[in-house]
């Protein structure tokens, strides 16, 4: 039996051995390391023979404790061991790649695929296979490096580049394309144009791509695009398809070339061509040898030459001969040194006419710095030259009379002073003011006034020597410079001659016009050694001559300067007098000669200057009238007087009427009547409690307007009187036209009552005239009892003067009103 059993057992053992041998051969034929290890310690319990072939370590060495971690590459050791341990604890099969060090020191990349053998839910063994993937890794690294190289290469190209697969999906781009589209390349991968552009644009782009795929060629076109940063660019698209190794379509690659600058240059060139042909300035372009290459239309229009007549020739064809060789040498020297020249010259047209031009020549250099061209741009300035000549004349000559003006007068005066200094003689400056020019303009018209100024200039010129200078100074003033005077008396003789010439009647368009002239004289060196001093002092002398009365002349005297300085101080201070509350209104009572009652008062302005004290109206009113400040002062006085009289009217004196003087400038304003109404409305004064005083000379000018203003204000109750009556030239017929209420006898006639003068007779005549016109009459300047009695006896209605009271401030006038009672004696009233 045993003999039977043993052969059977031997046969079974042989089959198992054969199986094991074949299994071992199979395991060892696998191109990888088959292994088994303890999951807790990672100690190998089995390693296939391939291990020695791949890593060089004998199989027995692998069974040593800690062999696996010890031979892992240091950079991979920690994470590889930790990863495998973590997966093993979780019971998870896993695969990972890491590097190991061979016996000869080489680095080998392994892909380790691990599975767990489990028993009762616990890992009892780790089984795996390590495959050498070094060549694959090297190929991947080479591919990655090649890809990185291509990316770097693409990123160095400033133009946007992109590529897509055959389905239109983006497979890559360079940084320039990222900047254009505003999407990072890793976000772009796999997207289509529909994912990054509005649908309408996407459809256009896709249609272009499909057309390219269909043709399998090259596609180029230009388009305007907006970059991600909002800037717009002109772009040329260059796109081409590429194929796979098998010849199937792989996709397309596109390059976007920014042609914005090229387009701009093309537009600039086009614009330059348009400008060249349509410029109003003539343009000529020559080569380096100064031979004409081309000209524009304006060149032809200005010079009269056609292009074919000048091309190939030099610009010398235009020379007029007015510039010498030295001029051209200096011009070309400037061009060679500075690259350009600009200036004026005279050239000749084809017709032979010489014309003035402003020319600019610019040198153009090529890339090597050598002269390539000269460009000349010129304008015909003939008309400008004519206008310049006219302007220069207008700058120094009066347009109306053709005489030297103030600027040229000053220049010639300086020249005369220089001559006088060298020759030790005198120079006289005569400032001449023509009287009544404004009146002539108003009455006969400005054209007659202009004719008069021309005639005056002609007459004055006829009375002067050829070496003398006559100038129209300003407005109605002329000036004369006369040189070589041995003594000032010669200037006086000349002034008399000029006055005599001007005293003769002028006949202008059938009108006989008479004028007079005042003359102020300053003499070099006595009255100044500069033009400004002589001009100023002649003006000062003229002012004093005008103050002395028409038709006289005066030499400058130093004391005149003091008066002028005072006048200047008054004029400048007046500007601030109202704002600084320096003006005062005084009131002089007007008394009824029959009852002795105070029936009204005249408002008189006074000026309390902080340094000059109380300034007399005789000193500042004429200046205010000359400077126009009388308008503001008059308006202020009117308001103050109305406001104050309103107070008196409502405090027991309802019949008081305040009289306010009106200047000619106030009356001539178009809004005078409305201003009076406004003041009455604002102050609350009844219109019939206001009286406006006008002078005879005022109502004789612009008669119709004066009548209209008086009528408008009388319609609301305002009263009117004529001040200083008897000193003007009004006639009974003229006086009857004006709707006035009262005449005021001038104080010059009142003072002569009872004396040998004509005052008594004139006063009686004025009273009789007022009675005949049914007007009230009041006498000014009454200072004596005799004057008062005479006025009462002759039927005068009222009086005003120092006999009763001087002008008083409002407070003192109030005290007078409340404290005064006329004393009646022997049937009449008397002043205590």
C-alpha positions in Angstrom: 0.0 0.0 0.0 2.7 2.4 1.0 4.5 1.5 -2.2 1.4 2.6 -4.1 1.0 5.8 -2.1 4.5 7.1 -2.4 4.5 7.3 -6.2 1.3 9.2 -6.2 2.7 11.8 -3.7 5.8 12.1 -5.7 3.8 12.8 -8.8 1.8 15.5 -7.0 4.9 17.2 -5.6 6.4 17.3 -9.0 3.4 19.0 -10.6 3.4 21.7 -7.8 7.0 22.3 -8.3 6.5 22.7 -12.0 3.7 25.1 -11.3 5.8 27.1 -8.9 8.6 27.2 -11.3 6.4 28.4 -14.1 4.9 31.0 -11.8 8.3 32.2 -10.8 9.4 32.4 -14.5 6.2 34.3 -15.3 6.7 36.7 -12.4 10.3 37.2 -13.3 9.4 37.9 -17.0 7.3 40.8 -16.0 9.0 44.1 -16.9 8.6 45.3 -13.4 9.4 44.4 -9.7 6.6 42.3 -8.2 6.7 42.6 -4.5 5.0 41.8 -1.2 5.5 43.7 2.1 4.3 44.0 5.6 1.7 46.9 5.8 3.0 48.0 9.2 6.7 48.1 8.6 7.0 48.2 4.8 9.5 45.3 5.1 9.5 43.3 1.9 8.5 39.6 2.2 8.8 38.9 -1.5 10.6 40.6 -4.3 10.9 39.4 -7.9 14.2 38.9 -9.5 13.6 41.8 -11.8 14.5 44.1 -8.9 18.2 43.5 -9.3 18.0 44.2 -13.0 16.2 47.5 -12.5 17.9 48.9 -9.4 21.0 46.7 -9.1 20.3 45.5 -5.6 20.3 41.7 -4.9 16.9 40.3 -3.9 18.2 39.4 -0.5 19.1 43.0 0.1 15.5 44.1 -0.4 14.4 41.9 2.6 16.4 44.0 5.0 14.3 46.1 7.4 13.9 49.7 6.2 15.3 49.0 2.7 12.5 50.7 0.8 12.4 54.1 2.6 16.2 54.2 2.7 16.5 53.9 -1.1 13.8 56.4 -2.0 15.1 59.7 -3.4 15.5 62.2 -0.5 13.1 64.7 -2.2 10.4 62.0 -2.4 11.0 60.0 0.7 8.8 61.6 3.2 5.7 62.2 1.1 5.9 58.8 -0.6 6.1 56.9 2.7 3.4 59.0 4.3 1.1 58.6 1.3 1.5 54.8 1.2 0.9 54.6 5.0 -2.2 56.8 4.9 -3.7 54.8 2.0 -2.9 51.5 3.7 -4.6 52.5 6.9 -7.7 53.5 5.0 -7.6 50.1 3.2 -7.4 51.7 -0.2 -5.5 50.4 -3.2 -3.4 53.1 -4.7 -0.7 54.0 -7.2 1.9 56.7 -7.1 5.1 57.8 -8.8 8.4 58.5 -7.1 12.2 58.2 -7.6 14.6 55.6 -6.1 18.4 55.5 -6.1 20.1 52.6 -7.9 23.2 50.8 -6.6 25.4 52.8 -9.0 23.8 56.1 -7.9 21.4 56.6 -10.8 17.9 58.0 -10.3 15.1 55.8 -11.5 11.5 56.9 -11.8 9.0 54.1 -10.7 5.3 53.8 -10.9 4.2 51.7 -7.9 0.7 50.2 -8.1 -0.3 48.8 -4.6 -3.1 46.6 -3.6 -4.0 45.4 -0.1 -4.7 41.7 1.0 -7.3 41.9 3.6 -8.3 39.4 6.3 -11.2 40.1 8.7 -11.2 43.8 7.6 -7.5 44.2 8.3 -4.6 44.6 5.8 -2.4 41.6 6.3 -0.1 42.3 3.3 0.8 44.8 0.7 1.2 43.5 -2.8 2.4 45.6 -5.7 4.4 46.0 -8.9 7.0 48.7 -9.5 7.4 49.7 -13.2 10.4 51.7 -14.5 9.0 54.9 -16.1 12.2 56.8 -16.4 12.1 57.0 -20.2 8.5 58.2 -20.1 9.4 60.8 -17.5 12.3 62.0 -19.6 10.0 62.2 -22.6 7.5 64.1 -20.6 10.2 66.4 -19.3 11.5 67.0 -22.8 8.0 67.7 -24.0 7.4 70.1 -21.1 10.6 71.9 -21.8 9.8 72.1 -25.5 6.3 73.4 -24.7 7.8 76.0 -22.2 10.3 77.0 -24.9 7.5 77.5 -27.4 5.5 79.5 -24.8 8.5 81.7 -24.1 9.1 82.1 -27.8 5.5 83.1 -28.3 5.5 85.5 -25.4 8.5 87.3 -26.9 6.5 88.1 -30.0 4.6 91.4 -29.4 1.7 90.5 -31.7 -1.2 88.4 -30.3 -0.9 84.7 -31.4 -3.6 82.0 -30.8 -4.3 78.5 -32.0 -7.4 76.4 -32.0 -8.2 72.8 -32.7 -10.4 71.6 -35.6 -13.5 72.2 -33.6 -12.7 75.8 -32.9 -11.6 75.3 -29.3 -8.7 77.4 -28.1 -5.6 75.2 -27.4 -3.2 78.0 -26.5 -2.1 81.7 -27.0 0.7 84.0 -26.1 0.8 86.8 -23.5 0.0 89.4 -26.1 -3.2 87.6 -26.9 -4.0 87.4 -23.2 -3.6 91.2 -22.9 -5.8 91.7 -25.9 -8.6 89.4 -24.7 -8.3 89.9 -21.0 -8.4 86.2 -20.2 -5.6 84.1 -18.8 -4.5 81.4 -21.2 -5.3 78.5 -18.7 -8.9 79.9 -18.5 -9.0 80.2 -22.3 -8.1 76.5 -23.0 -11.0 74.5 -24.3 -13.3 77.6 -24.8 -14.8 78.6 -28.1 -15.2 82.1 -29.5 -18.8 82.0 -28.3 -17.5 81.8 -24.7 -15.5 85.0 -24.9 -17.2 87.3 -27.4 -20.7 88.7 -27.9 -22.8 86.4 -30.1 -22.9 88.8 -33.1 -19.1 89.0 -33.2 -18.7 85.3 -32.4 -20.7 84.4 -35.4 -18.5 86.5 -37.6 -15.3 85.0 -36.2 -16.7 81.4 -36.5 -17.7 82.0 -40.1 -14.2 83.2 -40.9 -12.7 80.1 -39.2 -15.0 77.7 -41.1 -14.1 79.4 -44.4 -10.5 78.9 -43.6 -11.0 75.2 -42.6 -12.9 74.7 -45.9 -10.1 76.1 -47.9 -7.3 74.6 -45.9 -5.1 77.5 -46.8 -4.2 81.0 -45.5 -6.6 83.8 -44.6 -5.8 87.5 -44.2 -8.1 90.4 -43.5 -8.1 93.7 -41.6 -10.5 94.8 -38.8 -10.9 97.3 -36.1 -10.9 95.6 -32.6 -11.3 96.9 -29.1 -8.7 95.6 -26.6 -9.6 94.5 -23.1 -8.3 97.9 -21.8 -10.8 99.7 -23.9 -8.3 101.0 -26.5 -9.2 100.6 -30.2 -6.7 99.2 -32.7 -6.5 98.5 -36.4 -5.4 94.9 -36.8 -4.4 92.7 -39.7 -5.3 89.0 -39.1 -3.1 86.3 -40.6 -4.5 82.8 -40.1 -3.5 79.4 -41.5 -4.6 75.7 -40.9 -2.3 72.9 -39.7 -2.7 69.1 -39.9 -2.1 66.1 -37.7 0.6 63.5 -38.6 -2.0 61.5 -40.4 -3.0 64.5 -42.6 -6.3 65.1 -40.9 -7.2 68.7 -39.9 -5.5 69.7 -36.7 -6.7 73.3 -36.3 -5.6 76.8 -37.1 -3.1 79.3 -35.9 -3.7 83.0 -36.0 -1.4 86.1 -35.7 -2.8 89.6 -35.1 -0.6 92.4 -36.4 -1.3 95.8 -35.0 -1.5 98.2 -38.0 -2.8 101.2 -36.1 0.3 103.3 -36.6 0.5 102.2 -40.3 -3.1 103.2 -40.8 -2.5 106.5 -39.0 0.6 107.1 -41.1 -1.5 106.3 -44.2 -4.2 108.8 -43.0 -1.5 111.3 -42.2 0.0 110.9 -45.6 -3.4 111.3 -47.2 -4.1 114.3 -45.0 -0.7 115.8 -45.8 -1.4 115.4 -49.5 -4.8 117.2 -49.0 -3.2 119.9 -46.9 -0.3 120.3 -49.4 -2.7 120.8 -52.3 -5.3 122.9 -50.5 -3.1 125.0 -48.3 -3.6 128.7 -48.6 0.2 129.1 -48.4 2.5 128.4 -51.3 4.6 125.3 -50.8 7.8 124.4 -52.8 9.9 121.3 -52.3 13.4 121.0 -53.7 16.1 118.3 -53.7 19.4 118.8 -52.0 20.7 120.7 -55.0 17.8 123.2 -54.7 16.1 122.0 -57.9 12.3 122.2 -57.6 10.6 118.8 -57.3 7.0 119.8 -56.8 4.8 122.8 -55.9 1.2 123.1 -54.8 -1.7 125.0 -56.2 -1.3 128.0 -54.0 2.3 128.4 -55.3 0.8 128.6 -58.8 -1.9 131.0 -57.7 0.5 133.4 -55.9 3.4 133.4 -58.5 1.4 132.8 -61.7 3.7 129.9 -62.8 2.4 126.5 -63.7 4.2 123.4 -62.2 5.8 122.4 -65.4 7.3 125.9 -65.8 9.3 125.6 -62.5 9.9 121.9 -61.9 13.6 121.2 -62.4 14.6 124.9 -62.0 15.7 126.6 -58.8 13.7 129.1 -56.7 16.0 131.9 -58.1 13.4 132.2 -60.9 11.3 134.2 -58.4 14.0 136.7 -57.3 13.0 140.3 -57.5 16.5 141.9 -57.2 15.5 143.8 -54.0 17.6 141.5 -51.8 21.4 141.6 -52.3 23.8 138.6 -52.2 24.6 139.2 -48.5 20.9 138.7 -47.7 20.8 135.3 -49.3 24.2 134.3 -47.9 23.0 135.1 -44.4 19.7 133.2 -45.1 21.5 130.0 -46.2 24.0 130.2 -43.4 21.1 130.1 -40.9 19.5 127.1 -42.7 22.8 125.2 -42.6 23.4 126.0 -39.0 19.9 125.8 -37.5 18.0 123.7 -40.0 15.5 126.4 -40.7 15.0 130.1 -41.6 12.0 132.4 -41.5 11.6 136.0 -42.6 10.2 138.4 -45.1 11.5 139.1 -48.6 10.3 140.5 -52.0 9.8 138.2 -54.9 8.6 138.6 -58.5 5.5 137.0 -60.0 5.5 135.6 -63.6 3.7 138.9 -64.6 6.7 140.9 -63.3 4.8 142.3 -60.3 6.9 142.5 -57.2 5.2 141.3 -54.1 6.0 140.9 -50.4 6.1 137.4 -48.9 6.7 135.7 -45.5 8.9 132.7 -46.2 9.9 129.7 -44.0 12.6 127.3 -45.3 13.2 124.0 -43.5 16.0 121.5 -44.2 15.1 117.8 -44.3 17.7 115.2 -43.5 17.7 111.5 -44.5 18.5 108.6 -42.2 22.3 109.1 -42.7 22.0 112.8 -41.7 22.6 114.1 -45.2 20.4 116.8 -46.8 17.5 115.2 -48.7 15.2 118.1 -49.4 14.4 121.8 -48.7 10.8 122.8 -48.0 9.7 126.4 -48.5 6.3 127.7 -47.3 5.4 131.2 -48.1 2.4 133.6 -47.9 1.7 136.7 -49.9 1.7 139.5 -47.4 1.3 142.4 -49.8 -2.1 143.4 -48.3 -0.7 142.9 -44.8 2.1 145.3 -45.6 -0.3 147.9 -46.9 -2.5 147.5 -43.8 0.6 147.7 -41.6 1.6 150.9 -43.2 -1.9 152.2 -42.6 -1.9 151.0 -39.0 1.5 152.7 -38.4 0.0 155.9 -39.8 -3.1 155.6 -37.6 -0.8 155.0 -34.6 0.9 158.3 -35.1 -1.6 160.5 -37.0 -5.2 161.6 -36.3 -7.6 159.8 -38.5 -9.9 162.8 -38.9 -7.5 165.7 -39.5 -4.4 163.8 -40.7 -2.3 165.7 -38.1 0.2 164.1 -35.8 -1.5 162.5 -32.7 -0.4 162.6 -29.1 2.1 159.7 -29.5 3.9 161.4 -32.4 3.6 164.8 -30.6 5.5 163.4 -27.6 8.2 161.9 -29.9 8.7 165.2 -31.7 8.7 167.1 -28.4 11.5 164.9 -27.2 13.4 165.6 -30.5 12.8 169.3 -30.1 14.1 169.2 -26.5 17.3 167.4 -27.6 17.8 170.1 -30.3 17.2 172.9 -27.8 19.7 171.4 -25.4 22.4 171.3 -28.1 21.6 174.7 -29.5 20.8 176.5 -26.2 17.4 177.8 -27.3 13.9 177.5 -26.0 11.0 175.3 -27.1 7.4 176.3 -26.4 4.4 173.9 -26.2 1.0 175.5 -26.8 -2.1 173.5 -25.7 -5.1 174.9 -27.6 -8.7 174.1 -26.5 -11.6 174.9 -29.0 -14.6 176.4 -27.3 -18.2 175.4 -28.0 -17.4 172.2 -30.0 -19.9 170.2 -27.9 -22.6 172.8 -28.5 -21.9 172.8 -32.2 -22.1 169.0 -32.3 -25.5 169.0 -30.5 -27.0 171.9 -32.5 -25.6 171.3 -36.0 -24.6 167.7 -35.9 -21.3 165.8 -35.5 -20.5 166.0 -39.2 -20.3 169.8 -38.9 -18.2 169.4 -35.7 -15.8 167.2 -37.7 -15.7 169.7 -40.6 -14.9 172.4 -38.0 -12.0 170.4 -36.5 -10.5 169.8 -40.0 -10.9 173.6 -40.8 -9.3 174.5 -37.5 -6.3 172.3 -38.2 -5.9 173.9 -41.7 -6.1 177.4 -40.2 -3.6 176.7 -37.5 -1.2 175.0 -39.9 -1.4 178.1 -42.2 -0.2 180.3 -39.3 2.8 178.2 -38.4 6.3 177.8 -39.8 7.3 174.7 -41.6 9.5 173.6 -38.7 6.7 173.9 -36.2 4.6 170.8 -35.3 0.8 171.0 -35.1 -1.0 168.0 -33.5 -4.5 167.1 -32.7 -4.0 166.4 -29.0 -7.3 164.9 -27.8 -10.9 165.6 -28.7 -11.2 169.4 -29.1 -7.6 170.1 -28.1 -4.7 170.9 -30.5 -1.1 171.4 -29.6 1.8 173.2 -31.2 5.5 172.7 -30.8 7.6 175.7 -31.8 11.4 175.6 -31.7 14.3 178.0 -31.7 12.7 180.6 -29.4 15.1 183.3 -28.1 12.6 184.3 -25.4 9.1 183.3 -24.2 7.5 186.4 -25.7 7.8 184.8 -29.2 5.4 182.1 -27.9 3.0 184.8 -26.7 3.0 186.4 -30.1 2.3 183.1 -31.8 -0.6 182.5 -29.3 -2.1 185.8 -30.3 -1.8 185.0 -34.0 -3.5 181.7 -33.5 -6.3 183.2 -31.5 -6.9 185.8 -34.2 -7.0 183.1 -36.9 -9.5 181.1 -35.0 -11.7 184.2 -34.2 -12.6 184.5 -37.9 -15.9 183.0 -38.8 -15.9 179.5 -40.3 -18.4 178.8 -43.1 -19.3 175.1 -43.0 -22.0 173.7 -45.3 -23.7 177.0 -45.3 -23.5 177.5 -41.6 -21.5 180.4 -40.1 -19.8 179.2 -37.0 -17.8 181.3 -34.6 -15.5 179.8 -32.0 -12.9 181.0 -29.6 -9.8 179.3 -28.2 -8.0 179.1 -24.8 -4.3 178.5 -24.9 -1.9 177.2 -22.2 1.8 177.6 -22.8 4.8 175.8 -21.2 8.4 176.6 -22.1 11.6 174.5 -22.1 13.7 174.7 -20.0 11.9 176.9 -17.5 8.7 174.8 -17.1 10.3 171.3 -17.6 12.9 169.4 -19.4 10.9 166.3 -20.4 8.0 165.8 -22.8 5.8 164.7 -19.9 6.5 167.7 -17.8 5.9 170.1 -20.6 2.7 168.4 -21.6 1.4 168.4 -18.0 2.3 172.0 -17.4 0.8 173.2 -20.7 -2.4 171.4 -19.7 -2.4 173.0 -16.2 -1.9 176.5 -17.9 -4.7 175.7 -20.3 -7.0 174.8 -17.5 -6.3 178.1 -15.8 -6.8 179.9 -19.1 -10.3 178.3 -19.5 -11.1 179.3 -15.9 -10.2 182.9 -16.7 -12.7 183.1 -19.5 -12.9 182.3 -23.2 -10.4 183.6 -25.7 -7.3 184.1 -23.6 -3.9 182.4 -23.1 -1.7 181.9 -20.1 1.8 180.8 -19.5 2.4 178.1 -16.9 3.3 179.4 -13.4 4.5 177.2 -10.5 1.6 178.2 -8.3 -0.7 176.7 -10.9 0.7 173.3 -9.9 -0.4 173.8 -6.4 -3.9 174.5 -7.6 -3.8 171.5 -9.9 -2.6 169.2 -7.1 -5.5 170.5 -4.9 -7.9 169.8 -7.8 -6.5 166.3 -8.2 -6.9 165.7 -4.5 -10.5 166.9 -4.5 -11.2 164.8 -7.6 -9.8 161.6 -6.2 -11.4 162.1 -2.8 -14.8 162.8 -4.3 -14.9 159.2 -5.6 -15.3 158.0 -2.0 -17.1 160.9 -0.4 -20.6 159.4 -0.6 -19.5 155.9 0.5 -17.5 157.4 3.5 -20.5 159.5 4.5 -18.5 162.7 4.2 -21.3 164.7 2.4 -23.8 166.8 4.4 -27.0 168.5 3.4 -27.6 172.0 4.8 -30.9 173.8 4.5 -31.4 177.6 3.9 -35.0 178.7 4.8 -37.2 180.5 2.3 -39.5 183.0 3.9 -42.9 184.3 2.7 -42.4 188.1 2.4 -46.0 188.8 3.3 -46.4 186.7 6.5 -42.8 186.1 7.5 -43.5 182.3 7.7 -41.0 179.8 6.7 -42.5 178.2 3.6 -39.6 176.0 2.4 -35.9 175.6 2.2 -33.2 175.0 -0.4 -31.1 171.9 0.1 -27.4 172.7 -0.3 -24.6 170.1 -0.3 -21.6 170.5 1.9 -18.5 168.3 2.1 -16.7 167.6 5.4 -13.3 166.3 4.3 -11.3 164.4 7.0 -8.2 166.5 6.2 -9.3 169.6 4.3 -12.2 170.3 6.6 -15.4 171.8 5.2 -14.9 172.1 1.5 -16.8 174.9 -0.3 -19.2 173.8 -3.0 -17.6 176.4 -5.3 -14.4 174.2 -5.1 -15.8 170.7 -5.6 -19.1 171.1 -7.5 -17.4 172.2 -10.8 -15.0 169.3 -10.5 -17.9 166.9 -9.9 -19.6 168.2 -13.0 -16.5 167.8 -15.1 -15.9 164.2 -13.9 -19.5 163.1 -14.0 -19.5 162.5 -10.2 -22.3 165.1 -9.9 -24.8 162.4 -11.0 -24.1 160.3 -7.9 -23.9 163.3 -5.6 -27.1 164.8 -7.0 -29.0 161.5 -6.5 -27.7 161.3 -2.9 -28.7 164.9 -2.1 -32.2 164.4 -3.6 -32.8 161.3 -1.5 -31.5 162.9 1.7 -33.5 166.1 1.2 -36.7 164.2 0.4 -36.3 161.9 3.4 -35.6 164.8 5.7 -38.6 166.9 4.5 -40.8 163.9 4.9 -39.9 163.9 8.6 -40.6 167.7 8.9 -43.9 167.3 7.0 -45.1 164.6 9.4 -44.0 166.5 12.5 -46.0 169.6 12.3 -44.9 171.3 9.1 -47.0 169.8 6.4 -46.6 172.8 4.0 -42.8 172.9 3.8 -41.4 172.3 0.3 -37.8 171.4 -0.2 -35.9 172.8 -3.3 -33.2 170.7 -4.8 -30.7 171.8 -7.5 -30.5 169.6 -10.6 -27.4 169.5 -12.7 -27.4 169.4 -16.5 -25.9 165.9 -16.5 -28.7 164.6 -14.3 -31.4 166.2 -16.4 -29.9 164.7 -19.6 -30.1 161.2 -18.3 -32.9 159.2 -19.9 -33.9 157.8 -16.6 -34.0 161.1 -14.6 -37.8 161.3 -14.3 -38.0 157.6 -13.2 -35.2 158.2 -10.6 -37.1 161.1 -9.1 -40.3 159.0 -8.9 -38.4 156.2 -7.3 -36.9 158.5 -4.6 -40.4 159.9 -3.8 -41.8 156.5 -3.6 -39.0 155.2 -1.3 -39.0 158.2 1.0 -42.8 158.7 1.1 -42.5 162.5 0.4 -45.6 163.9 -1.4 -44.6 165.0 -4.9 -45.9 168.6 -4.4 -43.5 169.0 -1.4 -40.5 168.7 -3.8 -39.2 171.6 -6.0 -36.5 171.0 -8.6 -34.3 174.0 -9.5 -33.0 174.3 -13.1 -30.8 177.0 -14.6 -31.6 179.1 -17.7 -28.7 177.5 -19.6 -30.0 174.0 -18.9 -33.5 174.7 -20.3 -32.2 176.4 -23.4 -30.4 173.2 -24.4 -32.3 170.1 -25.7 -35.5 172.1 -25.3 -38.0 169.4 -26.3 -36.5 166.9 -23.9 -36.5 169.4 -21.0 -40.1 170.2 -21.6 -41.0 166.5 -21.7 -39.2 165.8 -18.4 -40.7 168.8 -16.6 -44.2 167.9 -17.9 -43.9 164.2 -16.8 -42.9 165.2 -13.2 -45.4 168.2 -12.9 -48.1 165.7 -13.8 -47.5 164.0 -10.5 -47.2 167.3 -8.6 -43.5 168.1 -8.5 -42.8 171.9 -8.7 -40.1 173.5 -10.9 -38.2 176.8 -10.6 -35.5 178.6 -12.6 -32.5 179.3 -10.5 -30.3 182.4 -10.9 -32.8 183.9 -13.3 -31.6 186.9 -15.2 -28.0 185.6 -15.8 -28.9 183.6 -18.9 -30.2 184.4 -22.4 -33.8 183.1 -22.2 -36.5 185.2 -24.0 -40.1 185.7 -23.0 -41.2 183.5 -25.9 -38.9 180.7 -24.8 -39.8 181.0 -21.1 -43.5 180.8 -21.9 -42.9 177.3 -23.4 -41.7 175.7 -20.1 -44.2 174.5 -17.5 -42.5 176.1 -14.5 -43.8 177.4 -11.2 -41.3 179.9 -9.9 -38.4 182.3 -10.8 -35.5 182.9 -8.5 -33.8 186.3 -8.8 -30.0 185.8 -8.8 -28.3 187.2 -5.8 -26.0 189.4 -8.0 -29.1 191.6 -8.7 -30.4 191.5 -5.2 -27.1 192.8 -3.8 -27.4 195.9 -6.2 -30.8 197.0 -4.9 -30.5 200.6 -3.8 -27.0 201.0 -5.4 -26.0 202.7 -8.6 -26.0 199.4 -10.5 -28.7 198.0 -12.7 -29.8 195.5 -10.0 -32.8 197.5 -8.9 -34.3 197.8 -12.4 -33.5 194.2 -13.3 -35.2 193.0 -10.1 -38.3 195.0 -10.8 -38.4 193.7 -14.4 -38.1 190.0 -13.2 -40.9 190.5 -10.7 -43.1 192.1 -13.4 -42.2 189.3 -15.8 -43.2 186.6 -13.2 -46.5 188.4 -12.6 -47.3 188.5 -16.3 -46.6 184.7 -16.6 -48.5 184.0 -13.3 -45.4 182.7 -11.7 -44.1 183.0 -8.1 -40.9 184.9 -7.6 -38.3 184.6 -4.8 -35.1 186.7 -4.3 -31.8 185.0 -3.4 -29.0 186.6 -1.3 -31.1 189.0 0.8 -28.8 190.4 3.4 -30.1 193.9 4.4 -33.4 195.3 5.7 -33.4 197.8 2.8 -33.3 194.8 0.3 -36.2 193.2 2.2 -38.4 196.4 2.2 -37.8 196.9 -1.5 -38.8 193.4 -2.3 -42.0 193.7 -0.2 -42.9 197.0 -1.8 -42.4 195.7 -5.3 -44.5 192.5 -4.8 -41.9 189.8 -4.5 -43.3 186.6 -3.0 -40.4 185.4 -1.0 -36.8 185.7 0.0 -33.8 183.6 0.9 -30.5 184.9 2.4 -28.3 185.7 5.4 -30.7 188.4 6.6 -32.9 185.6 7.8 -30.6 182.6 8.2 -27.5 181.1 6.7 -27.7 177.4 5.5 -28.1 175.1 8.6 -27.6 171.4 9.3 -30.9 169.5 9.6 -30.8 169.5 13.4 -30.3 173.3 13.6 -33.0 173.8 11.0 -35.4 171.7 13.1 -34.7 173.9 16.1 -35.3 177.0 13.9 -38.7 175.6 12.7 -39.9 174.8 16.2 -38.6 178.1 17.8 -39.3 180.7 15.2 -42.3 183.0 15.2 -42.3 186.2 13.1 -42.6 189.4 15.1 -45.4 191.7 13.8 -45.0 195.4 14.2 -46.8 198.4 12.6 -48.9 196.1 10.4 -45.9 194.1 9.0 -43.6 191.4 10.3 -40.0 191.9 11.3 -37.0 189.7 11.9 -35.6 189.9 15.4 
